[in-house]
Amino acid sequence: MRKYSLLRESVAAKLPHVSFEEAPHTTDGVLALAHHPHYIHRVTSGALTESEQKQIGFPWSPEMVERSRRATGATIAACRAAIEDGVAVNLAGGTHHAHSDYGQGFCVFNDSAVAARLMQAERHVSRVAIIDLDVHQGDGTAAILARDDSVFTLSMHGERNYPFTKAISDLDIALPDETGDQDYLDKLDEALNTMFERFSPQLLIFLAGADPYEGDRLGRLSLSMEGMAARDAAVMQAAREHDLPVAIAMAGGYGRTIEDTVAVHTQTISIAFDHFRSRKSV
C-alpha cells in the first residue's frame, strides 16, 4: 500500500507541471454498470464471508470499501479528463481481477469496466478499448465485458501467472516466463495492430502494470527499465497515431524494492505526459 503515497510524492517532485485532484466517491448506481447489486450491497454492508475476504486478499473495513469506491472513481475521473485534455492518470486502479459478483486478487470493484460503461452512458464515447499490460491476465474485465461488442479487451500477460484459470478476452497474448524486451515489444506491436484492425475505439484505458519489470517479485517476464519505457511509448504512440485520449491506471507492481515499482510507475506517467505535452493533464 505504501507505493501509492510514494508514487504521488515522486510524480509531484519529478513532474511539477501536472495537477492533482482528489479521487471521487463512486455511487452504487454507477458500480452497478459492471457489478451485481447484491454484491455491491454485501461489500458495502460488511456481509462478505471470511473466505470471500481471503479471496480478495485483505479484510473488510469501512475504509476498504471507501478506498475501493474512490479507486474506481479515480479511473472514471481520468477518463473524463482524458477525453477533455488528451491524457490523465489514476495513481492507483487497474483492479482487473474483480468480477461482476465477486472480488479477488486485491480487487474489489472493476474500475476499468465501470469507467468504460459510464463513459458510454454519459455519451462521451461509444467504443472503448482496454489495453491491459499488467503481467496478470485481466480476467474480471474479460468476463464482465465478454458479450459487449462496444468494449474491446486486450490482455498481454504471463501464461503461467495468476489467475491460473484464465477468462477469454477479445485478444489474449499469453507470454512464457523470461520473455525479454524484444520479444515482448514485438508481440505488443502485433497485438496493437490486430486490435486496431478489428476495432475502432474512441477512448483507450491503459492498465500499465509495473510487474513485467525484471525486478518484480511476481512478474517473471524480465523486462528491463528500458523495455518498460518502450512498452509505454508504444501504447502512447498508437494513441497519438489514432488521435485517441488515454486514461491510465497503475495496476500491479511488486518490486523487490518498493522504490523500483515507484520508478516504473513514475516513468509511465512521465512518458504519457511527454506524448501529450501540449495538452492539459490531471
C-alpha positions in Angstrom: 0.0 0.0 0.0 2.9 2.4 0.7 3.7 2.6 -3.0 0.7 4.8 -3.6 1.8 7.6 -1.3 5.4 7.3 -2.6 4.2 7.4 -6.2 2.3 10.6 -5.6 5.4 12.2 -4.0 7.6 11.0 -6.9 5.2 12.4 -9.5 4.9 15.7 -7.7 8.7 16.1 -7.5 9.5 15.0 -11.0 6.5 16.3 -12.9 5.7 19.6 -11.3 3.6 20.7 -14.3 0.8 18.1 -13.6 -2.1 18.9 -11.4 -3.7 16.6 -8.8 -7.4 16.0 -8.0 -8.9 14.0 -5.1 -10.4 10.7 -6.3 -14.2 11.0 -6.2 -16.6 8.6 -4.5 -18.4 6.1 -6.7 -22.1 5.5 -6.1 -23.9 2.2 -6.0 -25.7 3.0 -9.2 -22.5 3.6 -11.1 -20.9 0.5 -9.7 -24.0 -1.4 -10.9 -22.9 -0.7 -14.5 -20.5 -3.6 -14.1 -21.4 -5.3 -10.8 -24.4 -7.2 -9.4 -26.4 -5.0 -6.9 -26.4 -7.9 -4.4 -22.6 -8.0 -4.5 -22.3 -4.2 -4.1 -24.6 -4.4 -1.1 -22.7 -7.2 0.6 -19.4 -5.3 0.1 -20.8 -2.1 1.5 -22.6 -3.7 4.4 -19.7 -5.9 5.5 -21.5 -9.1 4.7 -18.6 -10.7 2.9 -17.7 -14.1 4.3 -14.2 -14.8 5.7 -13.4 -16.9 2.6 -14.5 -14.1 0.3 -12.3 -11.7 2.2 -9.4 -14.1 1.9 -10.1 -14.4 -1.9 -9.9 -10.6 -2.2 -6.7 -10.5 -0.1 -7.5 -8.1 2.7 -10.1 -7.9 5.5 -13.3 -5.9 5.2 -13.4 -2.5 6.8 -15.3 0.7 6.0 -12.0 2.2 4.9 -11.6 -0.7 2.4 -15.0 0.0 0.9 -14.3 3.7 0.6 -10.9 3.2 -1.0 -12.4 0.7 -3.5 -15.1 3.2 -4.4 -12.6 6.0 -4.8 -10.1 3.9 -6.8 -13.0 3.3 -9.3 -13.9 7.0 -9.1 -10.4 8.0 -10.0 -10.4 5.9 -13.2 -13.8 7.5 -14.1 -12.3 10.9 -13.5 -9.2 10.1 -15.5 -11.4 9.0 -18.4 -13.4 12.3 -18.3 -10.2 14.3 -18.1 -8.5 12.4 -20.9 -11.5 12.9 -23.2 -11.2 16.6 -22.4 -7.4 17.0 -22.3 -5.8 14.0 -24.1 -4.3 12.0 -21.2 -4.9 11.5 -17.5 -3.8 9.1 -14.8 -5.3 7.3 -11.8 -2.4 6.9 -9.4 -4.0 3.6 -8.3 -6.7 1.5 -10.0 -6.3 -1.3 -12.5 -8.4 -3.6 -10.4 -8.9 -6.1 -13.2 -9.5 -9.3 -11.2 -12.8 -8.1 -9.8 -15.8 -9.9 -11.5 -19.3 -8.8 -11.5 -20.3 -10.7 -8.4 -17.1 -11.3 -6.5 -13.7 -9.8 -5.9 -10.2 -11.5 -5.9 -6.5 -10.7 -6.2 -6.7 -7.4 -4.2 -9.5 -6.2 -6.5 -13.0 -5.4 -5.1 -14.6 -3.3 -7.9 -13.5 -3.4 -11.6 -12.6 0.2 -12.2 -12.0 -0.2 -16.0 -15.2 -1.9 -16.7 -17.3 0.6 -14.7 -15.5 3.5 -16.2 -15.9 2.3 -19.8 -19.6 1.8 -19.4 -20.1 5.1 -17.6 -18.3 7.0 -20.4 -20.8 5.3 -22.8 -23.8 6.0 -20.6 -22.7 9.7 -20.4 -22.4 9.7 -24.2 -18.8 10.8 -24.2 -17.8 7.8 -26.4 -19.5 4.7 -27.8 -16.4 2.4 -28.2 -13.7 1.8 -25.7 -10.6 -0.3 -25.8 -9.0 -1.6 -22.6 -5.3 -2.4 -23.1 -4.2 -4.4 -20.1 -0.4 -4.8 -19.9 -0.3 -5.9 -16.3 1.6 -9.2 -16.0 -1.6 -10.9 -14.8 -4.5 -11.5 -17.1 -7.4 -9.1 -16.7 -9.8 -12.0 -16.1 -12.5 -10.0 -14.4 -12.5 -7.3 -17.1 -12.8 -10.0 -19.8 -15.6 -11.8 -18.0 -17.7 -8.7 -17.3 -17.4 -7.4 -20.9 -17.4 -10.8 -22.7 -20.6 -10.2 -24.6 -20.1 -6.4 -25.1 -19.1 -5.6 -28.6 -18.7 -1.9 -27.8 -15.6 -2.6 -25.5 -12.5 -4.3 -26.7 -10.4 -6.1 -24.1 -6.8 -6.8 -24.9 -4.7 -8.6 -22.2 -1.0 -9.3 -22.6 0.2 -11.4 -19.7 2.3 -14.2 -18.3 0.8 -17.5 -19.4 1.8 -19.3 -16.2 1.0 -16.5 -13.8 -2.1 -15.7 -11.8 -5.0 -16.2 -12.3 -4.5 -19.8 -13.1 -7.9 -20.2 -14.7 -8.0 -17.6 -17.5 -11.0 -15.8 -18.9 -11.3 -15.1 -22.6 -10.6 -11.5 -23.7 -11.2 -10.2 -27.2 -7.5 -10.6 -27.6 -5.2 -12.5 -25.3 -1.4 -12.6 -25.7 0.0 -15.2 -23.2 3.8 -15.0 -22.8 6.2 -17.5 -21.4 8.4 -16.8 -18.4 11.6 -14.9 -19.1 10.2 -13.1 -22.1 12.6 -10.3 -22.6 12.4 -6.8 -24.1 12.5 -7.6 -27.8 10.1 -10.5 -27.9 7.7 -8.6 -25.7 7.8 -5.5 -27.8 7.3 -7.5 -31.0 4.2 -9.2 -29.5 2.9 -5.9 -28.3 3.3 -4.3 -31.7 1.4 -7.2 -33.3 -1.3 -7.0 -30.6 -1.9 -3.3 -31.1 -2.1 -3.7 -34.9 -4.5 -6.6 -34.5 -6.7 -4.6 -32.2 -6.9 -1.6 -34.5 -7.6 -3.9 -37.5 -10.6 -5.4 -35.6 -11.9 -2.4 -33.6 -12.1 1.4 -33.8 -12.0 2.8 -30.3 -12.7 6.3 -29.3 -11.0 6.0 -25.9 -8.2 3.9 -24.5 -8.0 2.7 -20.9 -4.4 1.6 -20.4 -3.6 -0.7 -17.4 0.2 0.0 -17.1 1.2 -2.6 -14.6 4.8 -2.3 -13.3 5.0 -6.1 -12.8 6.5 -7.2 -16.1 9.7 -5.4 -14.9 12.7 -7.8 -14.2 12.9 -6.6 -10.6 9.4 -7.6 -9.8 8.9 -10.5 -7.3 5.8 -11.9 -9.1 6.2 -10.9 -12.8 8.7 -13.3 -14.3 8.7 -11.6 -17.7 12.1 -10.0 -17.2 11.6 -6.6 -19.0 14.4 -4.1 -18.4 13.6 -0.5 -17.3 14.3 0.5 -21.0 11.9 -2.2 -22.1 9.2 -0.9 -19.8 9.7 2.6 -21.2 9.4 1.2 -24.8 6.2 -0.6 -23.9 4.6 2.6 -22.6 5.9 4.6 -25.5 4.4 2.1 -28.0 0.9 2.4 -26.4 1.1 6.2 -26.3 2.4 6.4 -29.9 -0.5 4.2 -31.1 -2.9 6.6 -29.3 -1.4 9.6 -31.0 -1.5 7.9 -34.4 -5.2 7.3 -34.0 -5.9 10.6 -32.2 -7.2 8.9 -29.1 -7.5 10.0 -25.5 -5.8 7.8 -23.0 -6.8 7.2 -19.3 -4.1 5.3 -17.4 -4.4 3.1 -14.3 -1.3 1.8 -12.4 -2.4 -1.8 -11.8 0.1 -4.1 -10.2 3.7 -3.8 -9.1 5.5 -5.9 -6.6 9.2 -4.9 -6.9 11.8 -6.5 -4.7 12.3 -2.9 -3.6 9.3 -0.6 -3.5 11.4 2.2 -5.0 11.8 0.1 -8.2 8.0 -0.2 -8.5 7.6 3.6 -7.9 10.2 4.3 -10.5 8.5 2.2 -13.1 5.1 3.8 -12.5 6.7 7.3 -12.5 8.4 6.5 -15.8 5.0 5.5 -17.3 3.4 8.8 -16.2 6.3 10.8 -17.5 6.2 9.1 -20.9 2.4 9.6 -21.1 2.6 13.3 -20.5 5.6 13.7 -22.8 3.5 12.4 -25.6 0.8 14.9 -24.9 3.0 17.7 -23.7 0.9 20.4 -25.3 -2.3 19.3 -23.7 -3.6 19.8 -20.1 -3.3 16.8 -17.8 -4.6 15.6 -14.5 
